[in-house]
Amino acid sequence: MTEERSAAGRGRRTAGAFDVRTVIAALFAVYGLVLTVLGAGASPEELARDVGVNINLWAGVGMLVFAALFGLWAWLRPIVVTDQSSESSE
């Protein structure tokens, strides 16, 4: 039974870091972190200028949530790439 599984799984691997969802999640996480830090340190003058809404903080938190969802999606449903060299040798 284990031999059948290993033979069926041979030649398949995940995209890993080359998955575009991972890159998008990392970019949104970096920008979200920057905006969250800027929003957390906003002065009262900046808040008054922004009509009382701390838009940097809310946009940063939204971007971090979006990055977490993209990362979770990439982790739970990885893209499977078949290995062309093992298929041609069989």
N, CA and C of each residue as an Amber inpcrd file, in Angstrom:
protein
   270
   0.8220000  -1.1900000   0.0000000   0.0000000   0.0000000   0.0000000
   0.8680000   1.2570000   0.0000000   1.9290000   1.2740000   0.7970000
   2.7910000   2.4550000   0.8350000   3.5670000   2.6110000  -0.4590000
   3.8890000   1.4990000  -1.1250000   4.5990000   1.5900000  -2.3900000
   3.7100000   2.2300000  -3.4490000   2.4130000   1.9120000  -3.4170000
   1.4870000   2.4950000  -4.3830000   1.3720000   3.9970000  -4.1660000
   1.3170000   4.4130000  -2.9260000   1.2130000   5.8440000  -2.6260000
   2.4600000   6.5920000  -3.0560000   3.6280000   6.0110000  -2.7960000
   4.8510000   6.7070000  -3.1730000   5.0020000   6.7690000  -4.6880000
   4.5570000   5.7390000  -5.3910000   4.6410000   5.7630000  -6.8530000
   3.6680000   6.7750000  -7.4330000   2.4810000   6.8890000  -6.8220000
   1.4960000   7.8490000  -7.3210000   1.9120000   9.2780000  -7.0170000
   2.5900000   9.4890000  -5.9170000   2.9890000  10.8320000  -5.5340000
   4.3020000  11.2850000  -6.1380000   4.9810000  10.3860000  -6.8140000
   6.2700000  10.7240000  -7.3990000   6.0770000  11.6950000  -8.5570000
   6.9320000  12.6880000  -8.6470000   6.8510000  13.6420000  -9.7370000
   5.9110000  14.8030000  -9.4550000   5.3810000  14.9110000  -8.2360000
   4.4840000  16.0080000  -7.8860000   5.0740000  16.7580000  -6.7090000
   5.0180000  18.0730000  -6.7760000   5.4790000  18.9100000  -5.6700000
   4.6850000  20.2080000  -5.7020000   4.7590000  20.9670000  -4.6100000
   4.0050000  22.2160000  -4.5530000   4.8640000  23.3680000  -5.0590000
   4.2000000  24.4540000  -5.4300000   4.9030000  25.6120000  -5.9690000
   5.6910000  26.3420000  -4.8850000   5.2430000  26.2930000  -3.6370000
   5.9530000  26.8960000  -2.5150000   6.0860000  28.3980000  -2.6430000
   7.3130000  28.8930000  -2.5580000   7.5620000  30.3360000  -2.5940000
   7.2920000  30.9370000  -3.9650000   7.1860000  30.1080000  -4.9940000
   6.9270000  30.6170000  -6.3320000   5.4410000  30.8160000  -6.6040000
   4.6050000  30.5080000  -5.6270000   3.1720000  30.7390000  -5.7470000
   2.9150000  32.2390000  -5.6300000   2.1750000  32.8040000  -6.5740000
   1.9420000  34.2420000  -6.6010000   1.1390000  34.6910000  -5.3780000
   0.3300000  33.7930000  -4.8130000  -0.4310000  34.1570000  -3.6190000
   0.4870000  34.4350000  -2.4430000   1.6090000  33.7410000  -2.3580000
   2.5690000  33.9690000  -1.2840000   3.2120000  35.3450000  -1.4290000
   3.5460000  35.7250000  -2.6310000   4.1530000  37.0330000  -2.8870000
   3.1630000  38.1520000  -2.5660000   1.9140000  37.9950000  -2.9970000
   0.8910000  39.0020000  -2.7260000   0.6550000  39.1240000  -1.2290000
   0.5850000  38.0040000  -0.5260000   0.3840000  38.0290000   0.9230000
   1.5410000  38.7380000   1.6250000   2.7640000  38.4910000   1.1810000
   3.9230000  39.1380000   1.8070000   3.9080000  40.6490000   1.5790000
   3.5760000  41.0790000   0.3670000   3.5160000  42.5130000   0.0810000
   2.4330000  43.2090000   0.9010000   1.2600000  42.6100000   0.9640000
   0.1870000  43.2030000   1.7560000   0.5430000  43.2130000   3.2410000
   1.2460000  42.2030000   3.7130000   1.6460000  42.1640000   5.1180000
   2.6360000  43.2860000   5.4450000   3.5900000  43.5120000   4.5610000
   4.5790000  44.5770000   4.7990000   3.9040000  45.9440000   4.7890000
   3.1040000  46.2220000   3.7530000   2.4250000  47.5160000   3.6770000
   1.4080000  47.6790000   4.8000000   0.7200000  46.6170000   5.1630000
  -0.2290000  46.6740000   6.2590000   0.4430000  46.9540000   7.5900000
   1.5950000  46.3580000   7.8000000   2.3380000  46.6040000   9.0340000
   2.7990000  48.0550000   9.1120000   3.2850000  48.5950000   8.0080000
   3.7280000  49.9960000   7.9760000   2.5530000  50.9350000   8.2780000
   1.4190000  50.7040000   7.6310000   0.2600000  51.5610000   7.8600000
  -0.2880000  51.4200000   9.2770000  -0.2530000  50.2320000   9.8280000
  -0.7310000  50.0380000  11.1960000   0.1490000  50.7800000  12.1880000
   1.4490000  50.7210000  11.9950000   2.3670000  51.4410000  12.8850000
   2.1700000  52.9500000  12.7490000   2.0260000  53.4350000  11.5170000
   1.7850000  54.8650000  11.3150000   0.4490000  55.2980000  11.9140000
  -0.5630000  54.4620000  11.7760000  -1.8700000  54.7940000  12.3320000
  -1.8860000  54.7600000  13.8420000  -1.1310000  53.8490000  14.4470000
  -1.0850000  53.7590000  15.9050000  -0.3730000  54.9630000  16.5140000
   0.5400000  55.5510000  15.7750000   1.2800000  56.7070000  16.2890000
   0.7680000  58.0340000  15.7560000  -0.4770000  58.0750000  15.3080000
  -1.0240000  59.3130000  14.7340000  -1.2620000  60.3600000  15.8180000
  -0.9320000  61.5920000  15.4920000  -1.1370000  62.6960000  16.4350000
  -2.5780000  63.1950000  16.3310000  -3.0460000  63.9220000  17.3290000
  -4.4060000  64.4760000  17.2710000  -4.6130000  65.4210000  16.0850000
  -3.5580000  66.1290000  15.6590000  -3.6750000  67.0110000  14.4930000
  -3.9420000  66.2070000  13.2170000  -3.2680000  65.0790000  13.0970000
  -3.4890000  64.2340000  11.9240000  -4.8990000  63.6490000  11.9320000
  -5.3850000  63.2640000  13.0960000  -6.7380000  62.7240000  13.1890000
  -7.7870000  63.7870000  12.8740000  -7.5420000  65.0190000  13.2990000
  -8.4730000  66.1090000  12.9970000  -8.4830000  66.4050000  11.4990000
  -7.3170000  66.3170000  10.8780000  -7.2220000  66.5530000   9.4390000
  -7.9660000  65.4670000   8.6560000  -7.9880000  64.2510000   9.2040000
  -8.6370000  63.1190000   8.5380000 -10.0790000  62.9360000   8.9970000
 -10.7120000  63.9800000   9.4600000 -12.1110000  64.0030000   9.8810000
 -12.3780000  62.9850000  10.9920000 -11.4170000  62.7830000  11.8730000
 -11.6080000  61.9330000  13.0420000 -11.4830000  60.4390000  12.8030000
 -11.2670000  60.0230000  11.5690000 -11.1210000  58.5940000  11.2660000
  -9.6390000  58.3060000  11.0520000  -9.1270000  57.3550000  11.7990000
  -7.7210000  56.9850000  11.6520000  -7.5950000  56.0190000  10.4710000
  -7.5700000  56.5820000   9.2660000  -7.5980000  55.7790000   8.0460000
  -6.3540000  54.9150000   7.8950000  -5.2060000  55.3810000   8.3520000
  -3.9870000  54.5690000   8.2680000  -4.1160000  53.3040000   9.1030000
  -4.6620000  53.4480000  10.2950000  -4.8210000  52.2960000  11.1710000
  -5.8060000  51.2930000  10.5790000  -6.9570000  51.7610000  10.1260000
  -7.9670000  50.8620000   9.5800000  -7.5180000  50.2200000   8.2670000
  -6.8640000  50.9740000   7.4230000  -6.3620000  50.3970000   6.1700000
  -5.2620000  49.3720000   6.4630000  -4.4090000  49.6530000   7.4260000
  -3.3520000  48.7100000   7.8010000  -3.9000000  47.4170000   8.3650000
  -4.9040000  47.5210000   9.2210000  -5.5140000  46.3140000   9.7830000
  -6.2120000  45.5220000   8.6830000  -6.8850000  46.2200000   7.7850000
  -7.5290000  45.5330000   6.6650000  -6.5320000  44.8150000   5.7790000
  -5.3970000  45.4400000   5.5280000  -4.3680000  44.8110000   4.7050000
  -3.7630000  43.6020000   5.4150000  -3.5900000  43.6730000   6.7260000
  -3.0620000  42.5300000   7.4610000  -4.0380000  41.3550000   7.4470000
  -5.3240000  41.6430000   7.5600000  -6.3340000  40.5830000   7.4790000
  -6.3240000  39.9610000   6.0840000  -6.2500000  40.8060000   5.0550000
  -6.2030000  40.3210000   3.6810000  -4.9730000  39.4490000   3.4590000
  -3.8250000  39.8640000   3.9930000  -2.5900000  39.0830000   3.8510000
  -2.7200000  37.7430000   4.5720000  -3.3450000  37.7420000   5.7390000
  -3.5310000  36.4900000   6.4760000  -4.4450000  35.5360000   5.7040000
  -5.5040000  36.0680000   5.1010000  -6.4080000  35.2190000   4.3130000
  -5.7090000  34.6450000   3.0830000  -4.9080000  35.4570000   2.4040000
  -4.1770000  34.9650000   1.2380000  -3.1560000  33.9090000   1.6540000
  -2.4500000  34.1460000   2.7550000  -1.4830000  33.1710000   3.2430000
  -2.1490000  31.8660000   3.6460000  -3.3010000  31.9670000   4.2890000
  -4.0500000  30.7760000   4.6820000  -4.5270000  30.0100000   3.4520000
  -4.9860000  30.7300000   2.4480000  -5.4320000  30.1140000   1.2010000
  -4.2770000  29.3660000   0.5240000  -3.1150000  29.9960000   0.4610000
  -1.9520000  29.3600000  -0.1710000  -1.4820000  28.1410000   0.6240000
  -1.6410000  28.1860000   1.9370000  -1.1950000  27.0780000   2.7750000
  -2.1690000  25.9050000   2.7110000  -3.4760000  26.2050000   2.7240000
  -4.4760000  25.1400000   2.7210000  -4.6650000  24.4920000   1.3520000
  -4.5260000  25.2560000   0.2830000  -4.7200000  24.7260000  -1.0710000
  -3.4940000  25.0290000  -1.9320000  -2.3820000  24.3350000  -1.6930000
  -1.1710000  24.6160000  -2.4810000  -1.3310000  24.2050000  -3.9400000
  -0.6350000  24.9170000  -4.7990000  -0.6310000  24.5820000  -6.2170000
   0.3330000  23.4190000  -6.4210000  -0.1510000  22.3580000  -7.0410000
   0.6580000  21.1680000  -7.2620000   1.2450000  21.2420000  -8.6630000
   2.5650000  21.0870000  -8.7350000   3.2860000  21.1300000 -10.0010000
   3.8270000  19.7320000 -10.2790000   3.5750000  19.2390000 -11.4620000
   4.1080000  17.9210000 -11.8180000   5.5280000  18.0740000 -12.3300000
   6.3520000  17.1260000 -11.9960000   7.7490000  17.1310000 -12.4060000
   7.8350000  16.5250000 -13.8020000   8.2160000  17.3070000 -14.7870000
   8.2530000  16.8690000 -16.1850000   9.3550000  15.8370000 -16.4260000
  10.4740000  15.9230000 -15.7070000  11.5870000  15.0110000 -15.9530000
  11.2530000  13.5950000 -15.5140000  10.5130000  13.4230000 -14.4300000
  10.1650000  12.0720000 -13.9820000   9.1000000  11.4460000 -14.8710000
   8.2230000  12.2620000 -15.4550000   7.2050000  11.7240000 -16.3510000
   7.8120000  11.2630000 -17.6740000   8.8020000  11.9790000 -18.1620000
   9.4070000  11.6200000 -19.4470000  10.3060000  10.3920000 -19.3230000
  10.8620000  10.1360000 -18.1270000  11.7490000   8.9870000 -17.9540000
  10.9870000   7.6880000 -17.7610000   9.6890000   7.7660000 -17.4370000
   8.9110000   6.5390000 -17.2010000   8.3730000   5.9420000 -18.4420000
